[in-house]
Each structure stands twice: as structure tokens, then as C-alpha cells.
Amino acid sequence: TFLGSSFVPSAYVSKSSGRNDFTSLFGSPIQFVGDANARLSLPPVNIEVQGGETRSLSDFLSSSASDPVLLGAKENSKGEAISQCRKLDDDGSSDGVVWECQQASVQWFGMQLTPVFVNRIQKNPSDGNVVISIIDAQTRIDSGGRLGNTLASAMKRSQFEGRNVIGWREETGAENSNTESQSYVLEGNLKLTLTIRLPSFLPVPPGFNKIGSKIVERTCRERLKQNLSDISNAYLIFLEQQQVATGLQ
């Protein structure tokens, strides 16, 4: 889950004094920060589709066919969408395409949350990368938690900032001596910051920021690794569909 559910704010009992040791933030913002990197090597694949024409990984990631997987669109085991995206703007400019994406719901502090991100996709094939940025966000509270409406209200006002940079390059070597076969390397960097402003009367334990950031860091790492795997699988499916359509298979 995005922020996990393993840490619930409660009274922190100091071992030295046996007293409740709370830190009150008096409405100051709390930031949970994650920064993750991942790398994935794709096995050699036949990229020819017809008459010497090819469909490279760059072709796929530069096309609109890659948008859903870049945005993290997912289905559950029943094939039901657990994240939904709709295109908001595409004027063909270099500023990219804007999407609104309802993320998969998560459990956090006993609450069921559904983040909704407005993402901009900027594709830079000449540089070998795609940048997916969060330009706006909101959090929907599907069900409350043990802290009631106070934390739920704070979460509705939470702010997300972040971006995911996906890069690719051809991998050279003896195993790629076949001109119809090509290997690729995918690399990603995911940065995410969640900012929450808690009311002054809601105490939190010492280390709340650090613990929360560790959860975000771990989640970024896991999700980026999964995203690269999903991109690899989506490219192989795209390539296979192109080959079937042209009668190569």
C-alpha cells in the first residue's frame, strides 16, 4: 500500500520515565519523503514486424499505447480495474499529455484512502526517457479510522508532489549479434513527497516523520520495481500484437 498500515499513532511511553511522551506539531506541516531507483534488463527479443520494419522499445514508450502502463494502470485477479485514468488534455505541445488517475485504494492509519492524481506525461525519445509528474492531487476518504474525523479531514487537505522518470537504452553485446534481435535496459527514479498539516491538538509520537518517510521510501522502491516489470511485459505484448497483425507470427 502507498503509506502502509503498520504504524498507527498512539501514546509513546518513555522507557526512562514511564510517562506519555508526545510531540505536538501545532499545525506545522509534516512531510513524508520517498526516493527510489531501479533497473531492469529485458531479454533479447525479435523486434521485426514486417519487411524489415521494427518496433523498438523507444517506439512503444513514445506512443500513446504506453500511457496506461506508465501511469500505473492495474487490474486485480478478476480483471477488474483498480486504477482508472482519463485524458484531460492533449494539445500536441511539448508540455505533454495530462491525465487524471484514480489510484488503487490504500489502508493508512485505519482509513481506506483513494488518491486521485493529475499527471503530466512528457515523452523525450531523443533523450531516451519519459517523465510522469504529479501536477495536482486530492485524497478521497472511503472509510474512517480509529482517529475519527480529525485525521480524515487532515488527509483531505494533504498535498502530493513527485515524479517518475523512466529511461531506456539499447544493450549491446555478443548475444545481440542477430540484427533482428535487441536487448534493452530500463531504469527508473521515483520521487514522492506527501505533506500533511495536522491540527495543533492532535499529538503524534516522536519520530513520526522519520517512520512515515521510511514507509513511503519502501513503497516507492516496491512500486517502481513493479512498474518497470509492467512496462517490460506491456512492451512484449505490444510487440507480439504488432507481429500478429502483420502476419509475422
WORA-V790430 format. One record per residue. N is the residue number from 0. RES is the residue in three letters. OMEGA is omega as a letter, one per 40 degrees, with the letter a starting at -180 (none if undefined). Layout:
N;RES;OMEGA + N;RES;OMEGA
This chain:
0;THR;a + 1;PHE;i + 2;LEU;i + 3;GLY;i + 4;SER;a + 5;SER;a + 6;PHE;a + 7;VAL;a + 8;PRO;i + 9;SER;a + 10;ALA;i + 11;TYR;a + 12;VAL;i + 13;SER;a + 14;LYS;a + 15;SER;a + 16;SER;a + 17;GLY;a + 18;ARG;i + 19;ASN;a + 20;ASP;a + 21;PHE;i + 22;THR;i + 23;SER;a + 24;LEU;i + 25;PHE;i + 26;GLY;i + 27;SER;a + 28;PRO;i + 29;ILE;i + 30;GLN;i + 31;PHE;a + 32;VAL;i + 33;GLY;i + 34;ASP;a + 35;ALA;i + 36;ASN;i + 37;ALA;a + 38;ARG;i + 39;LEU;i + 40;SER;i + 41;LEU;i + 42;PRO;i + 43;PRO;i + 44;VAL;i + 45;ASN;a + 46;ILE;i + 47;GLU;i + 48;VAL;i + 49;GLN;i + 50;GLY;a + 51;GLY;i + 52;GLU;a + 53;THR;i + 54;ARG;a + 55;SER;i + 56;LEU;i + 57;SER;i + 58;ASP;a + 59;PHE;a + 60;LEU;i + 61;SER;a + 62;SER;i + 63;SER;i + 64;ALA;a + 65;SER;a + 66;ASP;a + 67;PRO;a + 68;VAL;i + 69;LEU;i + 70;LEU;i + 71;GLY;i + 72;ALA;a + 73;LYS;i + 74;GLU;i + 75;ASN;a + 76;SER;i + 77;LYS;a + 78;GLY;a + 79;GLU;a + 80;ALA;i + 81;ILE;i + 82;SER;a + 83;GLN;a + 84;CYS;i + 85;ARG;a + 86;LYS;i + 87;LEU;a + 88;ASP;i + 89;ASP;a + 90;ASP;i + 91;GLY;a + 92;SER;i + 93;SER;i + 94;ASP;i + 95;GLY;a + 96;VAL;a + 97;VAL;i + 98;TRP;i + 99;GLU;a + 100;CYS;i + 101;GLN;a + 102;GLN;i + 103;ALA;a + 104;SER;a + 105;VAL;i + 106;GLN;i + 107;TRP;a + 108;PHE;i + 109;GLY;i + 110;MET;i + 111;GLN;a + 112;LEU;i + 113;THR;i + 114;PRO;i + 115;VAL;a + 116;PHE;i + 117;VAL;a + 118;ASN;i + 119;ARG;i + 120;ILE;i + 121;GLN;a + 122;LYS;a + 123;ASN;a + 124;PRO;i + 125;SER;i + 126;ASP;i + 127;GLY;i + 128;ASN;i + 129;VAL;i + 130;VAL;i + 131;ILE;a + 132;SER;i + 133;ILE;a + 134;ILE;i + 135;ASP;a + 136;ALA;i + 137;GLN;a + 138;THR;i + 139;ARG;i + 140;ILE;a + 141;ASP;i + 142;SER;a + 143;GLY;a + 144;GLY;a + 145;ARG;i + 146;LEU;i + 147;GLY;a + 148;ASN;a + 149;THR;i + 150;LEU;i + 151;ALA;i + 152;SER;i + 153;ALA;a + 154;MET;i + 155;LYS;a + 156;ARG;a + 157;SER;a + 158;GLN;i + 159;PHE;i + 160;GLU;i + 161;GLY;i + 162;ARG;i + 163;ASN;i + 164;VAL;i + 165;ILE;i + 166;GLY;i + 167;TRP;i + 168;ARG;i + 169;GLU;i + 170;GLU;a + 171;THR;a + 172;GLY;a + 173;ALA;a + 174;GLU;a + 175;ASN;a + 176;SER;i + 177;ASN;a + 178;THR;i + 179;GLU;a + 180;SER;a + 181;GLN;i + 182;SER;a + 183;TYR;i + 184;VAL;i + 185;LEU;i + 186;GLU;a + 187;GLY;i + 188;ASN;a + 189;LEU;i + 190;LYS;a + 191;LEU;i + 192;THR;i + 193;LEU;a + 194;THR;i + 195;ILE;i + 196;ARG;a + 197;LEU;i + 198;PRO;a + 199;SER;a + 200;PHE;i + 201;LEU;a + 202;PRO;i + 203;VAL;a + 204;PRO;i + 205;PRO;a + 206;GLY;a + 207;PHE;a + 208;ASN;a + 209;LYS;i + 210;ILE;i + 211;GLY;i + 212;SER;i + 213;LYS;i + 214;ILE;i + 215;VAL;i + 216;GLU;a + 217;ARG;a + 218;THR;i + 219;CYS;a + 220;ARG;a + 221;GLU;a + 222;ARG;i + 223;LEU;i + 224;LYS;i + 225;GLN;a + 226;ASN;i + 227;LEU;i + 228;SER;i + 229;ASP;i + 230;ILE;i + 231;SER;a + 232;ASN;a + 233;ALA;i + 234;TYR;i + 235;LEU;i + 236;ILE;i + 237;PHE;a + 238;LEU;i + 239;GLU;i + 240;GLN;i + 241;GLN;a + 242;GLN;i + 243;VAL;a + 244;ALA;a + 245;THR;i + 246;GLY;i + 247;LEU;i + 248;GLN;none
